[in-house]
């Protein structure tokens, strides 16, 4: 299952329709990233570039030129080099790129300085992602300087530069049927990882052993990388929102919070589950878990066409605040506690974010300072949580060090919503039953 060339072509056409007349858009591939000395991280293409090309190689540039008679889509990429391929693997090359990627023209990246100025010259506007890559910013300015230096002999340099991001990211916000299938596949693979980690968990295991179960399941099922650094936090570590050391020993009585998701063919998943290391919830853990689960259900119910983006968050806040009052962890009237944001001592983040090619995906949350309305094809995480710091002396000791978050990926459909991340134990009964049957 892959995105077809027809869909990539449609994306490029949809973007060019929105561009001003007599303009050009320039997108650069992601540069390789050095891990240490001369060793690089595994290469991952820039999401915007891949969204428009499906091309995963570095050292490339895409130019989109609406209504150019000689061809609207021009790619610059690495030339075929048998000696280099011996060391780093297959290179597509310009000739094959035209047929395999469906572009109009393709040239060697080493020839870009000689060709790109001719493509930019005579255009009134240049669209590109300004301010994200200093090297690319400098390249664009150098190309424009070359054109300006010839103005006296009739050269026509661009007079306007516009940020490409907004136009492109609004397209990426709405997922196609194929994109949704890829995200479901990513979520299904991630579910296997979560179940493997849950099954392997017991007091005395190291957090990184649970992470290893996740990564093994991801890779075994066709994912080459996690979508983000996995969080495996036990006990007090579960109260650290972005904990990723994953090097503590899981103790009897701990809650374990795992926030992990794989990437599959450039599409992310993002899932969190919380469960007791022993396989059995204590009364306090159960009480907090039930509040978080109820708040997630309430938030998911608000994911539907026409709802404001913050409706799911507000629903989660209402349930969590009322639940904390009922347990005596907050004191006062829920409405007033919500107004004063007293709940943020225990629930300090928003309920979700866009997800797609990036785990924190692109797309505006507000339009003209108003929360945007949800529409079919959008995908958001729903991830409420309660975190009771081990240092919180305002609550009884029995509550301290409990950190619980429950997260799923939710698609907005025409009639409501669809949870993409299914198949992982989530209710208290499901978790305890699963862990009892998989106990070593």
C-alpha positions as CSV (number, residue, x, y, z in Angstrom):
1,X,0.0,0.0,0.0
2,X,1.6,3.3,-1.2
3,X,0.5,6.7,-2.3
4,X,0.1,6.6,-6.1
5,X,1.8,8.9,-8.5
6,X,-1.7,10.1,-9.5
7,X,-2.2,11.3,-5.9
8,X,1.2,13.0,-5.7
9,X,0.4,14.7,-9.0
10,X,-3.0,15.9,-7.7
11,X,-1.3,17.3,-4.6
12,X,1.0,19.3,-6.8
13,X,-1.8,20.6,-8.9
14,X,-3.9,21.5,-5.9
15,X,-1.0,23.5,-4.6
16,X,-0.3,25.3,-7.8
17,X,-4.0,26.3,-8.2
18,X,-3.7,28.3,-5.0
19,X,-0.5,30.1,-6.0
20,X,-0.6,33.6,-7.4
21,X,-0.1,34.0,-11.1
22,X,3.4,34.1,-12.6
23,X,5.0,32.5,-9.5
24,X,7.4,29.7,-8.6
25,X,7.5,27.5,-5.5
26,X,10.8,26.0,-4.3
27,X,11.0,23.1,-1.9
28,X,14.3,21.5,-0.7
29,X,14.8,18.0,0.6
30,X,15.9,17.5,4.2
31,X,19.6,17.6,4.6
32,X,21.4,14.6,6.1
33,X,21.9,14.9,9.8
34,X,25.2,14.0,11.5
35,X,24.9,11.9,14.7
36,X,28.5,12.0,15.6
37,X,31.8,12.5,13.7
38,X,31.1,11.1,10.2
39,X,28.1,8.8,11.2
40,X,24.7,10.1,10.2
41,X,21.2,9.4,11.5
42,X,19.0,7.3,9.4
43,X,17.8,9.6,6.7
44,X,14.2,10.8,6.8
45,X,12.8,13.0,4.0
46,X,11.2,16.4,4.8
47,X,7.5,15.8,5.1
48,X,6.5,18.7,2.8
49,X,8.9,17.5,0.1
50,X,7.8,13.9,0.3
51,X,4.1,14.9,0.3
52,X,4.5,16.5,-3.1
53,X,7.0,14.0,-4.6
54,X,7.1,10.6,-2.9
55,X,10.9,11.0,-3.3
56,X,13.0,9.9,-0.3
57,X,16.5,10.8,-1.4
58,X,18.5,13.7,0.0
59,X,20.2,16.4,-2.1
60,X,17.1,17.3,-4.1
61,X,15.0,20.3,-4.9
62,X,11.5,20.6,-6.4
63,X,10.3,23.6,-8.4
64,X,6.6,24.1,-9.2
65,X,5.9,26.6,-11.9
66,X,2.2,27.0,-12.7
67,X,1.3,27.2,-16.4
68,X,4.8,26.9,-17.6
69,X,4.5,25.6,-21.2
70,X,7.7,23.5,-21.0
71,X,6.5,21.7,-17.9
72,X,5.2,22.8,-14.5
73,X,7.1,20.3,-12.3
74,X,10.9,20.3,-12.3
75,X,13.1,18.1,-10.0
76,X,16.8,18.4,-9.3
77,X,18.3,15.3,-7.8
78,X,21.5,13.3,-7.6
79,X,23.0,11.8,-10.7
80,X,23.5,8.1,-11.1
81,X,26.9,7.2,-9.7
82,X,27.9,3.6,-9.6
83,X,30.8,4.1,-7.2
84,X,28.7,6.1,-4.8
85,X,25.9,3.5,-5.0
86,X,28.4,0.9,-3.9
87,X,28.7,2.7,-0.6
88,X,25.3,4.3,0.0
89,X,22.8,2.3,-2.1
90,X,20.6,2.9,-5.1
91,X,20.2,6.4,-6.6
92,X,17.2,7.0,-8.8
93,X,18.9,9.6,-11.1
94,X,17.2,12.4,-13.3
95,X,16.3,10.1,-16.2
96,X,14.4,7.6,-14.2
97,X,12.8,10.3,-12.0
98,X,10.7,11.6,-14.9
99,X,9.1,8.2,-15.4
100,X,8.9,6.9,-11.9
101,X,7.9,10.1,-10.1
102,X,5.8,11.7,-12.9
103,X,7.7,15.0,-13.0
104,X,8.0,17.0,-16.2
105,X,11.7,17.6,-16.1
106,X,14.6,16.4,-14.0
107,X,18.2,17.7,-13.8
108,X,21.3,16.8,-11.9
109,X,21.5,18.7,-8.6
110,X,25.0,19.7,-9.4
111,X,23.7,21.8,-12.3
112,X,21.1,23.6,-10.3
113,X,22.9,27.0,-10.2
114,X,23.1,27.1,-13.9
115,X,19.4,26.2,-14.4
116,X,17.4,27.5,-11.5
117,X,18.0,31.2,-12.1
118,X,16.4,30.8,-15.6
119,X,13.3,29.2,-13.9
120,X,13.1,32.0,-11.3
121,X,13.8,34.9,-13.7
122,X,10.7,36.6,-15.0
123,X,8.5,35.3,-12.1
124,X,6.9,38.0,-9.9
125,X,6.7,35.8,-6.8
126,X,8.7,33.1,-5.1
127,X,7.1,30.7,-2.6
128,X,9.3,28.8,-0.2
129,X,9.6,27.9,3.5
130,X,11.5,30.9,4.7
131,X,13.5,30.8,7.9
132,X,13.6,27.0,8.4
133,X,16.9,26.2,6.7
134,X,19.6,28.9,6.7
135,X,21.6,27.2,3.9
136,X,18.5,27.0,1.7
137,X,17.6,30.6,2.5
138,X,21.1,31.6,1.4
139,X,20.8,29.6,-1.8
140,X,17.6,31.3,-2.8
141,X,19.0,34.8,-2.1
142,X,22.1,34.0,-4.1
143,X,20.0,32.9,-7.1
144,X,18.0,36.1,-6.8
145,X,21.1,38.2,-6.6
146,X,22.4,36.7,-9.9
147,X,19.1,37.7,-11.6
148,X,19.2,41.2,-10.1
149,X,22.8,41.7,-11.3
150,X,21.5,41.4,-14.8
151,X,18.6,43.8,-14.4
152,X,20.3,46.5,-16.5
153,X,20.2,44.1,-19.5
154,X,16.6,43.4,-19.1
155,X,16.5,40.6,-16.5
156,X,13.4,40.5,-14.4
157,X,14.0,39.5,-10.8
158,X,11.1,38.5,-8.5
159,X,9.7,41.3,-6.4
160,X,7.8,39.3,-3.8
161,X,8.6,36.4,-1.5
162,X,5.8,34.5,0.1
163,X,5.8,31.7,2.8
164,X,4.7,28.5,1.2
165,X,3.8,26.7,4.5
166,X,0.2,27.9,4.9
167,X,-1.0,26.8,1.5
168,X,0.8,23.5,1.6
169,X,-0.1,22.7,5.2
170,X,-3.8,23.3,4.7
171,X,-3.7,20.6,2.0
172,X,-1.8,18.2,4.3
173,X,-4.4,18.7,7.1
174,X,-7.1,16.8,5.1
175,X,-6.2,13.2,4.8
176,X,-7.0,11.2,1.7
177,X,-8.4,7.6,1.9
178,X,-5.0,6.2,1.2
179,X,-3.4,8.3,3.8
180,X,-6.0,7.1,6.4
181,X,-5.2,3.5,5.5
182,X,-1.5,4.2,6.0
183,X,-2.2,5.8,9.4
184,X,-4.4,2.8,10.4
185,X,-1.5,0.5,9.4
186,X,0.9,2.6,11.6
187,X,-1.6,2.4,14.5
188,X,-2.1,-1.4,14.1
189,X,1.7,-1.9,14.2
190,X,1.9,0.3,17.2
191,X,-0.8,-1.6,18.9
192,X,1.3,-4.8,18.5
193,X,4.1,-3.0,20.2
194,X,2.0,-1.8,23.1
195,X,0.6,-5.2,23.7
196,X,4.1,-6.8,23.6
197,X,5.3,-4.3,26.2
198,X,2.3,-4.8,28.4
199,X,2.7,-8.5,28.2
200,X,6.4,-8.3,29.1
201,X,5.9,-6.0,32.0
202,X,6.5,-7.2,35.6
203,X,8.1,-5.7,38.7
204,X,11.9,-5.8,38.3
205,X,12.0,-5.2,34.5
206,X,13.9,-2.2,33.2
207,X,12.0,0.5,31.3
208,X,14.3,0.1,28.3
209,X,13.3,-3.6,28.1
210,X,9.7,-2.5,27.5
211,X,11.0,0.0,25.0
212,X,12.8,-2.9,23.2
213,X,9.6,-4.8,23.0
214,X,8.0,-1.8,21.3
215,X,10.8,-1.3,18.8
216,X,11.0,-5.0,17.9
217,X,7.3,-5.1,17.1
218,X,7.6,-1.9,15.1
219,X,10.4,-3.2,12.9
220,X,9.1,-6.8,12.6
221,X,5.9,-5.4,11.2
222,X,7.5,-3.2,8.5
223,X,8.1,0.1,10.3
224,X,11.7,1.4,10.0
225,X,11.5,3.9,12.8
226,X,9.3,5.2,15.7
227,X,7.4,8.4,14.9
228,X,9.1,10.0,18.0
229,X,11.3,9.0,20.9
230,X,9.3,6.5,23.0
231,X,8.3,7.4,26.5
232,X,8.4,4.5,29.0
233,X,7.9,6.0,32.4
234,X,7.3,3.9,35.6
235,X,6.3,5.2,39.0
236,X,7.3,8.9,39.5
237,X,8.6,9.0,35.9
238,X,5.1,8.6,34.6
239,X,4.5,12.2,36.0
240,X,7.1,13.6,33.7
241,X,5.3,14.5,30.5
242,X,8.3,14.1,28.0
243,X,10.3,11.6,30.0
244,X,12.5,9.5,27.7
245,X,15.5,8.3,29.7
246,X,13.7,4.9,30.0
247,X,16.5,3.6,32.3
248,X,14.7,3.0,35.6
249,X,13.7,-0.3,37.2
250,X,9.9,-0.9,37.3
251,X,8.9,-1.5,40.9
252,X,5.9,-3.4,42.4
253,X,3.1,-0.9,42.9
254,X,4.2,1.4,40.0
255,X,2.0,2.6,37.3
256,X,3.7,2.4,33.9
257,X,2.9,5.0,31.2
258,X,4.0,4.2,27.6
259,X,3.6,6.8,25.0
260,X,4.9,5.3,21.7
261,X,4.0,5.1,18.1
262,X,5.7,3.9,14.9
263,X,6.0,5.6,11.5
264,X,4.9,3.7,8.5
265,X,5.7,5.0,5.0
266,X,6.1,8.5,6.4
267,X,2.8,8.4,8.4
268,X,2.8,8.6,12.2
269,X,0.8,7.0,15.0
270,X,0.8,8.3,18.6
271,X,-0.7,6.1,21.3
272,X,-0.4,6.1,25.1
273,X,-1.5,3.4,27.5
274,X,-1.1,3.3,31.3
275,X,-1.2,0.1,33.4
276,X,-0.1,-1.3,36.7
277,X,3.3,-3.0,36.8
278,X,1.8,-5.8,38.9
279,X,-1.1,-6.3,36.5
280,X,-3.6,-5.2,39.2
281,X,-4.7,-1.6,39.9
282,X,-4.6,-0.3,43.5
283,X,-7.8,1.5,44.6
284,X,-6.1,4.9,44.1
285,X,-4.7,4.0,40.7
286,X,-8.1,2.7,39.7
287,X,-9.9,5.8,40.8
288,X,-7.6,8.1,38.8
289,X,-7.6,5.8,35.8
290,X,-11.4,5.8,35.6
291,X,-11.5,9.6,35.6
292,X,-9.0,9.7,32.7
293,X,-10.8,7.1,30.7
294,X,-14.1,8.8,31.2
295,X,-12.6,12.1,30.1
296,X,-11.2,10.5,27.0
297,X,-14.6,9.1,26.1
298,X,-16.2,12.5,26.6
299,X,-13.5,14.2,24.5
300,X,-13.8,11.6,21.6
301,X,-17.6,12.2,21.6
302,X,-16.9,15.8,20.7
303,X,-14.8,14.9,17.6
304,X,-17.3,15.5,14.8
305,X,-17.8,17.8,11.9
306,X,-18.7,21.3,12.9
307,X,-17.3,21.1,16.4
308,X,-14.8,23.7,17.4
309,X,-11.2,22.4,17.8
310,X,-11.2,23.1,21.5
311,X,-14.5,21.2,22.2
312,X,-12.8,17.9,23.0
313,X,-10.4,19.6,25.3
314,X,-13.2,21.4,27.2
315,X,-15.1,18.2,27.6
316,X,-12.0,16.5,29.1
317,X,-11.4,19.4,31.5
318,X,-15.0,19.2,32.8
319,X,-14.7,15.4,33.5
320,X,-11.3,15.6,35.1
321,X,-12.1,18.6,37.3
322,X,-15.3,17.0,38.6
323,X,-13.5,13.7,39.2
324,X,-10.7,15.4,41.1
325,X,-13.3,17.2,43.3
326,X,-15.1,14.0,44.0
327,X,-11.8,12.4,45.2
328,X,-11.0,15.5,47.3
329,X,-7.8,16.3,45.3
330,X,-9.4,19.6,44.3
331,X,-11.7,21.6,46.6
332,X,-14.4,24.0,45.4
333,X,-17.0,24.3,42.8
334,X,-16.0,22.7,39.4
335,X,-17.1,25.7,37.4
336,X,-14.9,28.0,39.4
337,X,-12.0,25.6,39.4
338,X,-12.2,25.4,35.6
339,X,-12.4,29.2,35.3
340,X,-9.3,29.6,37.6
341,X,-7.6,26.7,35.8
342,X,-6.9,25.0,39.1
343,X,-7.0,21.7,37.3
344,X,-3.7,22.5,35.6
345,X,-1.9,21.4,38.7
346,X,-2.8,17.9,37.6
347,X,-3.7,18.2,33.9
348,X,-1.4,20.8,32.3
349,X,-1.5,20.0,28.6
350,X,-4.2,20.2,25.9
351,X,-6.1,17.1,25.0
352,X,-4.7,16.6,21.5
353,X,-2.9,17.8,18.4
354,X,-3.1,17.1,14.6
355,X,-1.3,14.0,13.5
356,X,-0.3,12.8,10.0
357,X,3.1,12.7,8.3
358,X,4.5,14.4,11.4
359,X,3.4,13.3,14.9
360,X,2.7,16.9,15.7
361,X,1.3,17.6,12.3
362,X,0.8,20.8,10.4
363,X,-2.3,22.9,10.1
364,X,-3.7,25.9,11.9
365,X,-5.7,25.5,15.1
366,X,-7.3,28.9,14.8
367,X,-8.5,31.0,11.9
368,X,-8.8,34.7,12.4
369,X,-8.2,34.2,16.2
370,X,-11.2,31.8,16.4
371,X,-10.9,28.0,17.0
372,X,-11.4,26.3,13.6
373,X,-14.2,23.8,13.1
374,X,-13.4,20.2,12.6
375,X,-14.0,18.7,9.2
376,X,-14.0,15.2,7.7
377,X,-10.5,14.0,6.9
378,X,-8.8,15.7,9.8
379,X,-7.0,13.4,12.3
380,X,-6.3,14.4,15.9
381,X,-5.0,12.7,19.0
382,X,-7.1,12.6,22.1
383,X,-4.9,12.2,25.1
384,X,-6.2,13.4,28.5
385,X,-4.1,12.7,31.6
386,X,-3.7,13.2,35.3
387,X,-0.3,13.5,36.9
388,X,0.1,13.7,40.6
389,X,3.6,14.9,41.4
390,X,5.5,12.8,44.0
391,X,6.4,16.2,45.6
392,X,2.8,17.4,45.9
393,X,2.4,17.7,49.6
394,X,-1.1,19.1,49.3
395,X,-2.5,15.7,48.6
396,X,-2.4,12.5,50.7
397,X,0.7,10.4,50.2
398,X,-1.3,7.5,48.7
399,X,-2.0,9.6,45.6
400,X,1.5,10.8,44.9
401,X,3.5,9.5,42.0
402,X,0.5,8.4,40.0
403,X,0.7,9.4,36.4
404,X,-1.9,8.3,33.9
405,X,-2.5,9.2,30.2
406,X,-4.7,7.5,27.7
407,X,-4.2,8.4,24.0
408,X,-5.7,7.4,20.7
409,X,-5.7,8.7,17.1
410,X,-9.1,9.8,16.0
411,X,-10.3,10.6,12.5
412,X,-13.1,13.1,11.8
413,X,-15.7,11.4,9.5
414,X,-18.8,12.7,7.8
415,X,-21.0,11.3,10.5
416,X,-18.8,11.7,13.6
417,X,-15.4,10.0,14.2
418,X,-13.4,6.8,13.9
419,X,-10.7,5.7,16.3
420,X,-7.7,4.5,14.2
421,X,-5.8,3.1,17.1
422,X,-7.8,0.0,18.2
423,X,-6.9,-3.4,19.6
424,X,-5.0,-2.4,22.7
425,X,-6.5,-3.1,26.2
426,X,-7.9,0.1,27.6
427,X,-10.5,-0.5,30.2
428,X,-9.4,-1.6,33.7
429,X,-11.0,-5.0,33.2
430,X,-9.3,-5.5,29.8
431,X,-5.9,-4.5,31.1
432,X,-6.1,-6.7,34.2
433,X,-7.4,-9.6,32.2
434,X,-4.8,-9.3,29.5
435,X,-1.9,-9.0,31.9
436,X,-3.1,-12.0,33.9
437,X,-3.2,-14.2,30.9
438,X,0.3,-13.1,29.7
439,X,2.0,-13.1,33.1
440,X,5.3,-15.0,33.1
